[in-house]
Amino acid sequence: MTQLARDFLINKFEQYEKNGSWDNIYQRLLAKSNRQERSLKLTCKAARSIQNARKNRYRDAAPWDHSRIHLHDVPEDESDYINASYVTVPGTERRYILSQGPLENTCHAFWLMCWQVESPGIIMLNKIIEKGHLKCAEYYPSFGGERELEFDPFRVSVVDEQERDNYIIRRIKLRKIATGEEREVYHMQYTEWPDFGCPQSTEHFLELLDDCRRRGILSRTNDDSPPIVHCSAGIGRTGTFIVCDSILHMVESGRDLDVDPEALIVELRKSRMGLIQTAQQLRFCWKAIVDRLKALKEARKQNTDESDDVKEATEQSDTPATVDSVRTAVSFNESNS
């Protein structure tokens, strides 16, 4: 981790907090994104077509034509369209597929996409129903209830489910009906995030991110298959998650990369429109980054102090000392990311 990048992110966040700048910063980000969209002449003709319009949950959350997922092996009477986008973070190994939450008529397409790209896992940042509104179709069966659902050409079952305080870990088996071929994918569902709002604390959000990294869901090389990340629209909470993960990955890699979250958001909006929908989500994203960097800084300081104590004790004793008891206070490093 470069101290320069860490200090830049922490100092910038504290400056914005002190000045109450988040609304202004977000409006500036929107203006840059709009200029970029016009300059690059980004289009979403496939999403707006009569054939595909019913496959979109919201009219203002659609994939750009140049970065949308093209489904393979679809029936002749269907198009290759799904509301999902490839997103690659420049200069890193991080790649994602960002998707809207499946509709009743797109669940089969969602699982076809998962199979096609050989995704290791799905990160779901919403509940099925929020504040009485349906935010996502039930595209997987409940564990302990209906054990299998069929979305032609697949059968979907939940093999295992573990509940944490604020997220659920599932292992889902995907089986091709015609051939019997099977694959398993992780399904990580975060249950604390309100629509358009933000969690009260970054703690559980970062725990989810850590868990996704430990399980190898997030890409670590250019050859790794990407995870599928979705909320309801696939732009707000979804954008917050990938920007936070990407910036932390950049800082920890130690490479000479631009670690400015604002610049990264504008860059990633070339691949999917509207990433991070509110000033509140922008602040939460930046705060999660800063909270993790501060924790890592404190852990390193603590380890340095403990090592110094061991060294001093060794120098004052005839018996060699060990540092086996010295452990990192935050279990998060790039070998797990």
C-alpha positions as CSV (number, residue, x, y, z in Angstrom):
1,M,0.0,0.0,0.0
2,T,1.4,3.4,-0.9
3,Q,1.2,6.0,1.9
4,L,0.6,8.7,-0.6
5,A,-2.6,7.1,-2.0
6,R,-3.9,6.2,1.5
7,D,-3.3,9.7,2.8
8,F,-4.9,11.3,-0.2
9,L,-8.1,9.3,0.2
10,I,-8.3,9.9,3.9
11,N,-7.5,13.7,3.7
12,K,-9.9,14.2,0.8
13,F,-12.8,12.5,2.6
14,E,-12.2,14.5,5.8
15,Q,-12.1,17.7,3.7
16,Y,-15.5,16.8,2.1
17,E,-17.0,15.9,5.4
18,K,-15.8,19.2,7.0
19,N,-17.2,21.3,4.2
20,G,-20.4,19.3,3.6
21,S,-19.4,19.0,0.0
22,W,-21.1,15.7,-1.0
23,D,-24.0,17.2,-2.9
24,N,-21.7,19.5,-4.9
25,I,-19.2,16.7,-5.6
26,Y,-22.0,14.4,-6.8
27,Q,-23.4,17.1,-9.1
28,R,-19.9,17.7,-10.5
29,L,-19.6,14.0,-11.2
30,L,-23.0,13.9,-13.0
31,A,-21.9,16.9,-15.2
32,K,-18.7,15.1,-16.2
33,S,-20.5,11.9,-16.9
34,N,-23.1,13.7,-19.1
35,R,-20.3,15.4,-21.1
36,Q,-18.6,12.1,-21.5
37,E,-21.7,10.4,-22.7
38,R,-22.3,13.0,-25.4
39,S,-18.6,13.0,-26.4
40,L,-18.4,9.3,-26.8
41,K,-21.9,9.1,-28.3
42,L,-22.9,6.2,-26.1
43,T,-26.1,4.4,-27.1
44,C,-28.4,1.8,-25.7
45,K,-30.4,0.9,-28.8
46,A,-30.7,-2.8,-28.0
47,A,-32.3,-2.0,-24.6
48,R,-34.7,0.5,-26.1
49,S,-35.9,-1.8,-28.9
50,I,-39.5,-2.9,-28.8
51,Q,-38.4,-6.5,-28.5
52,N,-36.3,-5.9,-25.4
53,A,-38.1,-3.1,-23.6
54,R,-40.1,-5.6,-21.4
55,K,-36.8,-7.1,-20.2
56,N,-35.8,-3.8,-18.4
57,R,-36.9,-3.2,-14.8
58,Y,-36.4,0.6,-15.1
59,R,-36.3,2.9,-18.2
60,D,-33.3,4.9,-16.9
61,A,-31.1,1.9,-16.1
62,A,-30.0,0.2,-19.3
63,P,-26.7,-1.2,-20.7
64,W,-24.7,0.6,-23.3
65,D,-24.6,-1.2,-26.6
66,H,-20.8,-1.5,-26.7
67,S,-20.5,-3.2,-23.3
68,R,-23.7,-5.2,-22.9
69,I,-23.7,-8.9,-22.5
70,H,-24.7,-10.9,-25.6
71,L,-26.3,-14.2,-24.7
72,H,-25.4,-17.3,-26.7
73,D,-27.5,-20.3,-27.5
74,V,-30.8,-18.5,-27.1
75,P,-34.1,-19.8,-28.7
76,E,-34.7,-18.5,-32.2
77,D,-37.7,-16.5,-31.1
78,E,-35.6,-14.6,-28.4
79,S,-33.0,-12.0,-28.7
80,D,-29.5,-12.1,-27.2
81,Y,-30.3,-9.2,-24.8
82,I,-30.1,-9.1,-21.1
83,N,-29.8,-6.0,-18.9
84,A,-26.2,-6.6,-17.9
85,S,-22.8,-5.0,-18.7
86,Y,-19.2,-6.0,-18.7
87,V,-17.1,-3.6,-16.5
88,T,-13.3,-3.7,-16.4
89,V,-11.3,-1.5,-14.1
90,P,-8.4,0.0,-16.0
91,G,-4.9,-1.0,-14.9
92,T,-6.1,-3.8,-12.6
93,E,-7.3,-7.4,-12.7
94,R,-10.8,-6.5,-11.5
95,R,-13.6,-7.4,-13.9
96,Y,-17.3,-7.6,-13.1
97,I,-20.7,-8.1,-14.7
98,L,-23.2,-5.6,-13.4
99,S,-26.8,-6.6,-13.8
100,Q,-30.3,-5.5,-12.8
101,G,-32.1,-7.9,-10.5
102,P,-33.9,-10.5,-12.7
103,L,-37.5,-10.1,-13.7
104,E,-39.9,-13.0,-13.8
105,N,-39.4,-13.1,-17.6
106,T,-35.6,-12.9,-17.4
107,C,-34.6,-15.4,-14.7
108,H,-33.7,-18.0,-17.4
109,A,-31.5,-15.4,-19.2
110,F,-29.8,-14.5,-15.9
111,W,-28.8,-18.1,-15.3
112,L,-27.8,-18.6,-18.9
113,M,-25.5,-15.6,-18.5
114,C,-24.0,-17.1,-15.3
115,W,-23.3,-20.4,-17.1
116,Q,-22.0,-18.7,-20.2
117,V,-19.3,-16.6,-18.5
118,E,-18.6,-19.4,-15.9
119,S,-19.1,-16.9,-13.1
120,P,-17.7,-18.1,-9.7
121,G,-20.4,-16.2,-7.7
122,I,-23.3,-13.8,-7.6
123,I,-23.2,-10.8,-5.2
124,M,-26.8,-9.7,-4.5
125,L,-27.1,-6.3,-2.7
126,N,-30.9,-6.2,-2.2
127,K,-33.8,-8.1,-0.7
128,I,-36.6,-9.6,-2.9
129,I,-39.1,-7.2,-1.4
130,E,-38.2,-3.8,0.2
131,K,-40.8,-1.5,1.7
132,G,-43.6,-3.5,0.2
133,H,-42.2,-3.3,-3.3
134,L,-40.8,-6.2,-5.4
135,K,-37.2,-5.4,-6.2
136,C,-36.2,-8.6,-7.8
137,A,-37.7,-11.9,-8.9
138,E,-37.1,-15.0,-6.9
139,Y,-34.6,-16.5,-9.2
140,Y,-33.3,-19.1,-6.7
141,P,-35.2,-21.4,-4.3
142,S,-35.4,-20.9,-0.6
143,F,-33.2,-23.2,1.5
144,G,-35.3,-25.7,3.4
145,G,-38.4,-24.8,1.4
146,E,-38.9,-25.5,-2.3
147,R,-35.6,-27.2,-3.0
148,E,-35.4,-26.8,-6.8
149,L,-36.7,-24.3,-9.4
150,E,-36.6,-24.8,-13.2
151,F,-35.6,-22.0,-15.5
152,D,-35.3,-23.6,-18.9
153,P,-32.7,-24.9,-19.8
154,F,-31.6,-25.1,-16.1
155,R,-32.6,-26.5,-12.7
156,V,-31.5,-24.4,-9.8
157,S,-31.1,-25.7,-6.2
158,V,-29.5,-24.4,-3.0
159,V,-26.9,-26.8,-1.7
160,D,-26.0,-25.0,1.5
161,E,-26.9,-21.7,3.3
162,Q,-25.2,-19.9,6.1
163,E,-26.6,-16.8,7.8
164,R,-24.4,-14.0,9.1
165,D,-25.7,-10.9,10.9
166,N,-26.2,-8.9,7.8
167,Y,-25.6,-11.2,4.8
168,I,-26.3,-14.8,3.7
169,I,-23.9,-17.2,2.0
170,R,-25.4,-19.7,-0.3
171,R,-24.0,-22.4,-2.5
172,I,-26.2,-22.9,-5.6
173,K,-26.1,-25.8,-7.9
174,L,-26.9,-25.1,-11.6
175,R,-27.8,-28.1,-13.7
176,K,-28.4,-28.2,-17.4
177,I,-31.5,-30.3,-17.9
178,A,-30.6,-31.7,-21.3
179,T,-27.1,-32.9,-20.5
180,G,-27.0,-33.2,-16.7
181,E,-23.9,-31.1,-16.5
182,E,-23.6,-29.3,-13.2
183,R,-21.8,-26.3,-11.7
184,E,-21.8,-24.6,-8.3
185,V,-21.7,-20.9,-7.7
186,Y,-21.5,-18.8,-4.6
187,H,-24.5,-16.6,-3.8
188,M,-23.7,-13.7,-1.4
189,Q,-26.7,-11.7,-0.4
190,Y,-26.3,-8.5,1.6
191,T,-29.5,-7.8,3.6
192,E,-28.7,-4.5,5.3
193,W,-28.8,-2.0,2.4
194,P,-32.0,0.1,2.0
195,D,-33.0,1.1,-1.6
196,F,-31.5,4.5,-2.4
197,G,-30.2,4.8,1.2
198,C,-27.1,3.4,2.8
199,P,-26.3,1.1,5.7
200,Q,-25.8,2.7,9.1
201,S,-22.2,1.4,9.3
202,T,-19.5,0.3,6.9
203,E,-18.5,-2.6,9.2
204,H,-20.8,-5.3,7.8
205,F,-20.4,-4.1,4.3
206,L,-16.7,-4.6,4.6
207,E,-17.2,-8.0,6.2
208,L,-19.2,-9.0,3.1
209,L,-16.4,-7.7,0.8
210,D,-13.8,-9.6,2.8
211,D,-15.8,-12.8,2.6
212,C,-16.2,-12.4,-1.2
213,R,-12.4,-12.0,-1.5
214,R,-11.6,-15.0,0.7
215,R,-13.9,-17.3,-1.4
216,G,-12.2,-16.2,-4.7
217,I,-15.4,-14.7,-6.1
218,L,-13.6,-11.4,-7.2
219,S,-11.2,-11.7,-10.1
220,R,-7.5,-11.7,-9.3
221,T,-6.1,-12.3,-12.8
222,N,-7.1,-11.3,-16.2
223,D,-8.1,-14.9,-16.9
224,D,-10.5,-15.2,-14.0
225,S,-14.2,-15.3,-14.7
226,P,-16.0,-12.3,-13.4
227,P,-18.6,-12.2,-10.6
228,I,-22.1,-11.0,-11.3
229,V,-23.0,-8.1,-9.0
230,H,-26.6,-6.9,-8.9
231,C,-29.1,-4.9,-6.9
232,S,-32.5,-3.9,-8.2
233,A,-31.4,-1.6,-11.1
234,G,-27.8,-2.7,-11.1
235,I,-26.3,0.8,-10.9
236,G,-26.6,2.3,-7.4
237,R,-25.7,-0.2,-4.7
238,T,-23.9,-2.3,-7.3
239,G,-21.7,0.7,-8.4
240,T,-20.9,1.5,-4.7
241,F,-19.7,-2.1,-4.2
242,I,-17.4,-2.3,-7.2
243,V,-15.9,1.2,-6.7
244,C,-15.1,0.4,-3.1
245,D,-13.5,-2.9,-4.0
246,S,-11.6,-1.5,-6.9
247,I,-10.1,1.5,-5.1
248,L,-9.0,-0.7,-2.2
249,H,-7.5,-3.2,-4.6
250,M,-5.6,-0.4,-6.4
251,V,-4.2,1.0,-3.1
252,E,-3.1,-2.4,-1.8
253,S,-1.5,-3.4,-5.1
254,G,1.1,-0.6,-4.6
255,R,1.0,0.3,-8.3
256,D,1.1,3.8,-9.7
257,L,-2.6,4.1,-10.4
258,D,-5.1,6.9,-10.1
259,V,-7.0,6.1,-6.8
260,D,-9.5,9.0,-7.1
261,P,-13.0,7.5,-6.6
262,E,-14.6,10.4,-8.5
263,A,-12.4,9.9,-11.5
264,L,-13.0,6.1,-11.4
265,I,-16.8,6.5,-11.2
266,V,-16.8,8.6,-14.3
267,E,-14.5,6.2,-16.1
268,L,-16.6,3.1,-15.2
269,R,-19.8,4.9,-16.4
270,K,-18.4,4.4,-19.8
271,S,-19.3,0.8,-19.3
272,R,-22.5,1.1,-17.4
273,M,-24.6,4.2,-17.0
274,G,-25.5,5.8,-13.6
275,L,-23.1,4.0,-11.3
276,I,-23.7,5.3,-7.8
277,Q,-27.0,7.0,-7.9
278,T,-26.9,9.5,-5.0
279,A,-24.5,11.7,-3.0
280,Q,-25.3,9.6,0.0
281,Q,-24.1,6.5,-1.8
282,L,-20.9,8.3,-2.9
283,R,-20.2,9.3,0.7
284,F,-20.8,5.8,1.9
285,C,-18.5,4.3,-0.7
286,W,-15.7,6.8,0.2
287,K,-16.3,6.2,3.9
288,A,-16.0,2.4,3.6
289,I,-12.7,2.9,1.8
290,V,-11.4,5.3,4.4
291,D,-12.5,3.2,7.3
292,R,-10.7,0.2,5.9
293,L,-7.5,2.2,5.2
294,K,-7.5,3.6,8.7
295,A,-8.0,0.2,10.2
296,L,-5.1,-1.2,8.2
297,K,-2.9,1.8,9.2
298,E,-3.7,1.2,12.9
299,A,-3.0,-2.5,12.5
300,R,0.4,-1.9,11.0
301,K,1.2,0.6,13.7
302,Q,0.2,-2.0,16.4
303,N,2.3,-4.7,14.8
304,T,5.3,-2.4,14.5
305,D,5.0,-1.5,18.2
306,E,4.7,-5.2,19.2
307,S,7.7,-6.1,17.0
308,D,9.7,-3.3,18.7
309,D,8.7,-4.7,22.1
310,V,9.8,-8.2,21.1
311,K,13.1,-6.8,19.8
312,E,13.7,-4.9,23.0
313,A,13.0,-7.9,25.1
314,T,15.3,-10.0,23.0
315,E,18.1,-7.6,23.4
316,Q,17.7,-7.6,27.2
317,S,17.5,-11.4,27.5
318,D,19.9,-14.3,26.8
319,T,17.0,-16.3,25.3
320,P,15.9,-15.7,21.7
321,A,12.4,-14.5,21.4
322,T,9.8,-15.2,18.8
323,V,7.0,-13.1,17.3
324,D,4.5,-15.9,16.8
325,S,2.0,-13.9,18.8
326,V,2.2,-10.9,16.6
327,R,-0.9,-11.0,14.4
328,T,-2.6,-8.5,12.1
329,A,-5.7,-6.9,13.6
330,V,-7.5,-6.6,10.3
331,S,-7.6,-9.9,8.3
332,F,-7.6,-8.3,4.9
333,N,-4.7,-8.4,2.4
334,E,-4.2,-8.8,-1.3
335,S,-3.4,-12.5,-1.1
336,N,-7.1,-12.8,-0.3
337,S,-8.4,-10.3,-2.8
